[in-house]
């Protein structure tokens, strides 16, 4: 019994170590689920797995409940900000960290270690690739507000085409002496910056955001 308890304690420390390695990356990038959160998730999922093995109940059902519980945490991390969804990568990291803890609790140390390395490679190593893709192709939501002068906002759509940006029109509305429009615009980063500069120098534009 003592040997089992010693091994269980070792598993908790291994889980804490793997969770801390992933948590450092999230903490460094100021994510909502950082160092302490990742450690607690890894240790908690390991402990649940250990208890399910010791109690001798339906380990599969307990594992499923762990996944369900992590789903609630992940749902709290994902939110909308400025017309875009953020927190998905952190939520996925939380999910993966819980899986690592379950792996350690089940005694699959090598598998959990390799999986944690893969998670780190994805979080660190794939950032340059992601940035390259963003420079080549970005999707931005633009909202332009200008003075109403008995004309529509189609000339801005012509500007998008001139700058080789693909735009999909959203809602347009007039309030008093102003008219506003929204577009989902796709193109490379350089052309987006050219568009921003043109809009900043346009005297008819009262405000815009993206």
Residue pairs with C-beta under 8 A, 6 or more apart in sequence:
8 50
11 46
11 50
11 104
11 105
11 107
12 43
12 46
12 47
12 50
14 104
14 109
14 112
15 42
15 43
15 45
15 46
15 100
15 101
15 104
15 105
15 112
16 39
16 42
16 43
18 42
18 97
18 100
18 101
18 104
18 112
18 113
18 116
19 38
19 39
19 40
19 41
19 42
19 43
19 97
19 100
19 101
20 35
20 38
20 39
21 116
21 120
22 38
22 42
22 93
22 96
22 97
22 100
22 116
22 119
22 120
22 123
23 34
23 35
23 36
23 37
23 38
23 39
23 97
24 35
25 120
25 123
25 124
26 33
26 34
26 35
26 37
26 38
26 90
26 93
26 123
27 34
27 35
31 87
31 90
32 77
32 87
32 90
33 41
33 73
33 77
33 90
33 91
33 93
33 94
37 94
38 93
38 94
38 97
41 70
41 73
41 94
41 97
41 98
41 101
42 97
42 98
42 100
42 101
42 104
43 101
44 98
44 101
45 66
45 70
45 97
45 98
45 99
45 100
45 101
45 102
45 105
46 101
46 102
46 104
46 105
47 105
48 62
48 65
48 66
48 102
48 105
49 59
49 62
49 63
49 66
49 101
49 102
49 104
49 105
49 106
50 105
51 62
52 58
52 59
52 62
52 63
53 59
53 105
53 106
63 102
66 98
66 102
67 95
67 98
70 94
70 95
70 98
71 95
73 91
73 94
74 91
74 92
74 94
74 95
75 91
77 87
77 90
77 91
77 94
78 85
78 86
78 87
78 88
78 91
79 85
79 86
79 87
80 86
82 141
82 209
83 141
84 141
89 123
93 119
93 123
96 115
96 119
97 119
99 115
100 112
100 115
100 116
100 119
101 112
103 109
103 111
103 112
103 115
104 112
134 189
135 188
135 189
135 190
136 188
136 189
137 186
137 187
137 188
138 186
138 187
138 188
138 189
138 192
139 184
139 185
139 186
140 184
140 185
140 186
140 192
140 210
141 170
141 182
141 183
141 184
141 185
141 210
142 167
142 182
142 183
142 185
142 195
142 208
142 209
142 210
143 180
143 181
143 182
143 208
143 209
143 210
144 153
144 156
144 180
144 181
144 182
144 183
144 199
144 205
144 208
145 178
145 179
145 180
145 205
145 206
145 207
145 208
146 153
146 178
146 179
146 180
146 202
146 204
146 205
146 206
147 177
147 178
147 179
147 204
147 206
148 174
148 176
148 177
148 178
148 179
149 204
152 172
152 179
153 172
153 179
153 181
156 181
156 183
157 167
157 169
157 183
159 195
159 198
160 166
160 167
160 183
160 185
160 195
161 167
163 187
163 191
163 194
163 195
163 198
164 187
164 191
165 185
165 186
165 187
165 191
165 192
165 195
166 185
166 186
166 187
167 183
167 184
167 185
167 186
168 183
168 184
168 185
169 181
169 182
169 183
170 181
170 182
170 183
170 184
171 181
171 182
172 179
172 180
172 181
172 182
173 179
173 180
173 181
174 180
178 206
185 192
185 195
185 210
192 210
196 210
199 205
199 208
